[in-house]
Amino acid sequence: LKPGISDTGFADKVAAYMGHLKEQGLMEGWRLTRRKLGLGAPGLGEFHLMIEVKDLAQLEQAFERVASRREPVEGFHFGVNSLVQNAVFALYRDFPDSFRNRGEERF
C-alpha cells in the first residue's frame, strides 16, 4: 500500500471493486489474503488478491470492461489502484487441465 493508506480502507475498496465485477458476471469469486509474520517470498507484497473465473473468455470480458475506462467500473478500479504501489501480477489456472491426455507426453 502507499504510505498512509489504511489496511481496512484498502480491503473495503477491494470488496467494492470485486463485488461490482462479480455482480456483472465478470468473475466467479475473489479472495483477499494478507501475509502473516513477515513470511513470504521476497518481492511479493503484503496482500494477495485472487480472482476466480470460469474460463479465459470470462477473464477477457472482465479485462475489456475494466480497460474501457468507463464508469461505473472506472471508479471502482481507481478506488483500488490509487491506493497501491509496486503491484505484481500473475496468471494461474487449475492444473492439470481436464482435457490433458496422459501417457503420450514427449519431453
Secondary structure, DSSP 4 states (H G I P E B T S, - for coil): --TT--HHHHHHHHHHHHHHHHHTTS-SEEEEEE--TT-S-TT--SEEEEEE-SSHHHHHHHHHHHHTT-TTHHHHHHHHHTT--S--------SS-TT---S----
